[in-house]
Amino acid sequence: MSKEFDEAQQQLDDAMRKHAEFRRHSQEHNKALGAHHTEVANTNEQMAQVTAEAASDDQGGPEAKTHQAEMEHLRQDQREQHMVREGLRQDFDALKAEFAELKKPENDVVELGRKARKQQGRGSQ
């Protein structure tokens, strides 16, 4: 094989590796995002339930302190979820940068594949 083909094949292999890495990162991000959405929905549901129970209880009854403690715990969960959301937002920004890198001509697997096949055809003549 020719040196040009070897170089083209190496570029293609590198680009394919970058694409596979991006796919893996995207899948991990989507999985984490889905889990986060589920957790937020569960917390919101619990908060609504505790709020409704607190409203229906007598003022100052024995459950009032329990409801207040439960609500504070849920508020803390919401604060933590906000921090997770910020982390996910940063991860998404990193994914956008990674995708922008993949869009560069030197990482275009279709074009690199054509180039490698073209070089292979020249090398076998």
HELIX and SHEET records of a PDB file:
HELIX    1   1 LYS A    3  SER A   56  1                                  54    
HELIX    2   2 PRO A   62  LEU A  102  1                                  41    
HELIX    3   3 PRO A  105  ASN A  107  5                                   3    
HELIX    4   4 VAL A  109  GLY A  123  1                                  15    
END                                                                             
